[in-house]
């Protein structure tokens, strides 16, 4: 029997999205009996504006779709993709909050919609959500298939849903779902020629490491090793002090360059992870000035604003590319290296004074070699700037000309993620999500936190959404990651993490 197809042409880029779900868990301090009804009615409103949230992903048997799959016509009702159950006998919200919403607590049966955990159905639903009633609160888990969106698009879907929960209007526009600007034949594109035979630098052919990375590690590694999931909190004042001191150093070297908070935080995390993962290597002082090892940091960059003309800020499709920064391994290590402290503290003192860093913020900075941090953060910034209109168009044109995506595709988004003999880390940022600012209406309110369940495999850092200033607290950023127990112990005990961050919870 033929399956009806939704009239939405997915881009060739979406064919290379992970065949998995983007999942997040939100905790609300509400016991309002109307909360579930409000969420259900709000979801119905979302489905009216974005009908394909009621659809499934189906294989393109005709072989005509650039993405390798198509979206079915809406085949569910809101009641099919949203469910609710009661966990109030086993989970107390106040206790959960007191423990900083530890990831292990979300392993309770049923919190995560079952079909969003591998193995997935042959034709997975695009969106699934489940609300769990707990004593004194509500836990909402939302999962959207990565095939049709990225984290920015996920955020936009939540904005639409929340607006309908509070009977508001965020001005939805059809352009938010229109993938036409991502195709080479679009009339909105400037006339430009790209060589479809030359592979762009931001793509590479699959290698052994990619094959391992692409498997579901939660299944393949579960039970073999003991992993811990940690949530670290970086106060805004520490991040601001780091960025100001780093930019002061950069300005002292010449005008025109700068780095963002994200660049600085990514560099610090890069250093901390290397130290924790390669502790014996560093302890034996094998990293010397003659070392030729290269360290790679891989990360996604969403390109909505980089295109000309730009995509809507709330574009719901997938619009990011993977990129990477490669620097000498020893340069990353030098960000926080005991061998450099005797000179770095003296060199940095004047720069920190110029950046107006106060004494309370100095303690955290004393574990950081600012010139080394500046070099690595600038390298990250340069990679971000490399995601411009021409670069994106080149990748899209190449993918469109080689549109044979499937789970076994030989093409991988991004440059190679590790040089032979080198080290590699990745950082994913959800910092720009507006989830903490979303008002879900009187019955639900605003969420207290965003979480993921405890992970049973390695997961490099995910920078969580910005936590706003509340009740006199300046706010900050949480970072969640999962490593083997010994690596996590070294990470939590490292000078960088102890001075700049607080370990909120460990599961």
N, C-alpha and C positions, 0 to 999 in steps of 0.2 A: 504493500500500500504506500503510495507516494505521500511524502510529508510536505505540508504547506510551508513555504519559506517566507520569512519576514523580509520586506523590501528594504534592507539595509546592507549596502555593500561594505564589507570590512576591508581594511587596508592590508596591503602585503605585509606591513610591519606587524600587524596583529597576528599573522600566521606564525610569528616567531616568539610570541609571548609564551611564558610557561603554562603548561597544561595543568594548572592547579588553581586553587582559590586564594584570593587575598582575604584573610580573616582578621577580624578585630573584635575585642570584647569591651563593652562599655558598662560601667557600674553607676547606677543611679540611686540616690538616697531617698527613694519614694516608696510609700506603701499605699498610694492612692488606688482605690479599687477600679478606677477608670483608666489606669495606665495601659493595660493590655488592649482595651477597646480603642484607645487613642492611637496606639502604635498600628493597630490593624487598619483603622480608617486612614491614617496617614500613609500607610503603604499602598492602599487603594488609590490615593491621590497621586503618589509617585508613579504608579502603573498607568494612570491616565495620561501623564505627560511623557513617560518613557515606557511604552508598551512592552518592549522586549525584555524587561525585567521578569516578565511572566513566560519567557521563552526558554528553549533548550538549545544547546550547541549540537549540531549534527554534522557528520562527515559529508564532504562535498563529493558525492559519488559521480557527478557529471564531470568533475575535474575542471570546472570553469572559474572557480573562486580563487583569487590571488592568495587568500588567507588559508586555503586548504580546508575550510569548513564554513558553514553558513549558520545563520540563526533561524530557528523555526518560527513559524507564526506563534503568537501567544497561545499557549496550550494549558496554562494553569490559571487558577484564580488566586487572589491574595491569600486565601486560607490554605492553599496548597504549599506556599513557599514560606509561610510564617506560622510558627507553632509556639505553644506555651506549655510549661509544666511547673510544678510546685516543688521547690527544694527547701522550703522554709523549716522543715524538721531537721535538716542536716547542715544548713549554712546560715550563719548569723551575720548580718551586714556589718554591725559594729565591730565584731571580732575580725572580720575580713579587712575592714578599714584600719584597725589597730595594727594589723600585720602588713600594712602597705600593699594590700591586695596581692599577696604572693602568688606567682604563676601556678604553683602546685595546687592551689585551691580550685582552679578552673578545670581540673581533671575529673571533677565530679561528673558522674554519668549524665549525659544529655545536655550539658551546657552548650557544646558545639554540635550543630546539626550533623547527623551521621553521614549523609551523602557528601559532605565536604571534607571527609577524611578518606585517604586512599584505602582500598582501591575504589576509584570513582565509577559511577554508572557509565554505560557506553555513550549515552546522550545526557550529559550533566545539565542541571538547571543553571541558569545564569545567576540567579540570586536566591539565597536561602537565609532565613533568619530564625532565631529562636530566643524567646524571652524566658528567663528562669526567675520565678518568684522566690525570694529568700526572706528570712525574717528581718524586717526593717528596710528592705530595699529590693532592687530589681537588677538583674544581669541580662544584658542584651548582646547576643553574638550575631554578627552580620558577616556573611561570606558572599563575595562576588567573584565570578570566574575571571581569572586574569586574562583570558583570551579576548575579552571585550573592553578592558579598562586598565588603568594604572592607578597608583595611589591618589593622584590628583583627581582623576575621574571618580574614584571611589568616594572621595571627600565631597564632590559635587552631588553625587547621588544621596548622600546623607543629608546634605543641605536641603535638597528638595523634599526628602522624606520628613525631616524635622519641620519644615515650613508648613506642610499639610497637617502635622500634628498640632500645630498652634494656630491653624486656620490663617496662615500668612501667605505671602506671595513673594517669591524671589525673582520674578520676571523671567521665567523659563523661556528659552528661545530655541527654535528648531536647529539653529546652527550648532548647538551644544552636542548634537548627535551626528552631525553631517561629516562624513569622512572624505568628501569630495576634494578638499584642499590637499589631501595626502596622496593624490594620484597625479601622475605626470600629465594627464590630459586635461587637467583642471584649467578652466578659462581664467581663474583668478591668479594663476602662477605667472611670474615673469618668464619671458622667453629665455631659455638657457639650455645648453647642451651638456649632457653628462655621458661619459663613456660607460655603457652598460657591461662592457667586457672586463673592465679593470676593477677588481675588488677594492672597495674603500677601506681605509685604515681601521674604521670602526666595525669591521666584520672580520671574522676569521673562520677557517675550516676547523671542524670539530677535531679535537685531539683526545687522547686517553683521559686526561684530567677532566675535560668537559663531560665525557660520558659518565664518569663517577659522580660529578657534581649534579648531573641531571637526574640521577636516580632519587627515589624517595628515601633519604637516609634514615628517616624516622622508622622505616620498616627494616631496612637492610642492616642497621647498626643497633637497633633496639635489643637490649639484653646482653650485648657483647661488652659494652663499656658503660660506666656510670657517668652520666652527664648532669651538670647543674645549670639551672637557668637563673641568672642574676639580673636585678634591676638596679642601676646606679643613677643617682641624682646629681646633676651638675647645677649648682646655684647660678642664677643669672649674673650675680656680681663677679663670680670667678671667671665666667666666660667673657664677660665684658672687659675685665681687667686683662685677660690674656689677649683678646683682640686688640685692645688699645695699645698695650705694650708692643705687640707684634707690628702693628701698623706704624707706631712711632719709629721702630727700628727700620722698617721699609722706607719710610719718608726720609730718614737720615741718609739713606743710600741714593736717593734721587726721587724726583717727583713722578706722579702718574700711576703708580702701582698701589694696590691695596688688597686685603683679604677679608673675607666675611667670617662671621662667627662659625658657620658651618665648615669652612676651610680649616679653621684653627682646631675645632673640636675633632674633625676627621683626622687631622695630623696627630693629635694627642692620643686618640684611640688607636691609630696605626702603631704608634710607638709602644703603647701599653700592651697590645696584643702580641707584637713581636717579642717583647720581653718575657711575656708569660709562656708563649709557645716554644721559645728557643732558649730557655733559661740556661741549660748546660753550655750551649754555644757561647752565650754572652759571658757566663761565669769564667770560662776558660780563656777569655780575652782573645778569641780567634778573630774578632772584628778589628782589623788594623787599618791604617791609612792606605795600605797597599791592597786591601780587599777589593775584589772585583764583583762581589755579589750584588745583585740588583733586587730591590724589593718593589713589589707592585701593589698598588691600592686600586681596586675596581669599584666603580659606583655608577648608579644611573643618574642621568640628567634629563629632566623633562623639558621639552623644547617648545611649548605653546607660545611663549613670548619671543622665541628666537626666529620663528618663521616670518616671512614677509609676503603677504600680510600675516599678522599673528593669528593664531587660533584663539577662540574664546577662552577666557580664564577657566570657565567651567566646562570646557570640552570633555565629554564623557568617555571618549575612546582612549586607546593606548597611544601616548605621545611622548615616549622617552627613548633614549639610546643609552647603551652602556658605554662607558669610557674608562680610562685608567690613567694612573700616574706612575711612572717608573723613575725611581731615584736610587742612587747607591744605598745599599743596605745600611752602611755605617752612618749615612746622613740622617736616616730615620732614628737610628739608635742614639745619635748625639742629641736629640731633643731632650732626653733625660738620661744623661750618662755621667756616672760619678767621676769619670776621668776628666770631665770638662768643668765640673762645678767650681773648682778653685778659681778659674779664670772667668767663667760665664757670669758669676754673681757680681763680680766687680765691673765687668763690661756692661751688664744689663742695668745696674743701679741707676745710672744717669737716664737711660731710656725710660725706665719705669717712672722716674720723677717727671719726665716730660709728658708722659701719658696720664699723669694725675692719678696713679694707682695709690690707694690709701694703705695704711699699715695692716689693716685687717685682711686686705686682699693680697698683700705681699707674701704671706705664708705659703699660699698655694703656688705662687709664681716662683718661689725659691727652689722648686723641684724642676723647673723648666729652663732650658738654655734658649733664650729668646731668638738670637740670630739663627740657630739651627731650626727652630720652629718656623721662623719667617721663611727660610729657604724651602722647606717642605710644603708649607701652606701656599706659597706662591706657585709651586709646581702644580698643586691641586687646582688652584684658581685658573692657571693656564689651560688645564684640561677642560675645565668647565667652559671657558671662553671659546674653546675649540668647537663647541656644539652650536654652530651658527646656521643660518639659512642654507648656505651652499653645501655645508657638510651633511645636513639632514636630507636635502634634496638628492645628493649623490647616493646616500644609503637607500633612500626610498626607490630611486630609479633602478638601482642594481637589484634590489629585492623584487621589484615588479618584473624585471626582465628575467629573473630566475625564480619564478613563482611555483616552486614545488615543495612548499613547506609541509612537513609532517613530523611526528615525534622522532623520526630517525634522520631528520634533515642534517646535511653536512655543514650547513652554515650556522654560525653562532654569533649573536649580537655582541659587539664590543671587541676590543683588541685581545690578544692572548692574555690570560690572567696570571701567568707566571713565567718568568724566564728560567731556562735550564739552570738548576742549582740555586735559584733565588728563592725568596719568600713571597708569600702573597696573602692579602687580606682584602676583605670587602666591607664597605659601609653602605647601608641603605638609610635614607633619611625620609621620615614622615613628618619632619618638623613643621612644615607649612600647613598641615591639616588644621582646620578650624574647629575641631570637634569640641574643645573645651568651651568655645564661645557659643555653640549651638543651643538655642532655646527650643526644647521639644514640647512646650506648652505647659499649662498649669498642672496637669496630672503627672507629668514626667520630670520636668525641670531640666537642669544641666547635669552632665555626667561628672562624677568625681575623678574618674581615672580611665585610662585606656590600657588594656592588657592583652597579652597572648598567653595561652596555656603553657605550662612547663613543657620544654622540648626534650625529646629523647635522642637528639643528634646535635652535632656541632652547628652553631649558627653564629656567624660573625655579627658585629654590632648593628642593631636597628636603632636609629635615633628617633625617639617617639615624639608626638606632637608637643609643641611649646606649651608649657604650663603657665597660665597668666598670673599676674600679681593678684593676690587675694589676702585680705585680712592683715595687711602690713607686710606680707611676705612678697619679696621681689620676683618670685617665680623662678623658673629654670627649665631644664630639659632632662628627661629620663632617657636612659639608654638600656636596652635589653639585649642580652647575648647568652649563648649557651656553649659551654666547653666541658671537656673532661674534668673530673674533680680536681686533679692536681694542677691543671692549667688555671682553673678558676681560683684556686687558693693563691697561686702566685700573682694572679691578676688583682685580687682584692688586697693583697699585701704590698703591691708595688707602690713606690713613693708617689708616682703620678696620680694613681687612682685614690690613694688615701688622702692626699692633700687637696685635690681638685674636686673630688666627688664623695658622696656618701652612699654606701651600700644599703639600699632600702630593704631588699629582701632577697633571699636565696632559697631556691627550691630544688 
